[in-house]
């Protein structure tokens, strides 16, 4: 049994694909401070930019430094 009309299904994109497409198509960057691909200076730069633009993070999970 189908739950969606033909042509409205498809596959769900993973979060990294959404982030990559957002950057390529709209120049929007979504970065997690705990992304293992970043070095410490890169994570610190992202943290400082986030705090400058949006203020300090409240609640949520704490990132180890």
Protein Blocks (a to p, Z undefined) as FASTA:
>chain_A
ZZbdehiacpdddfklmmmmmmmmnopacddfklmkbcfklmmmmmmmmmmmnopaeehi
dddZZ
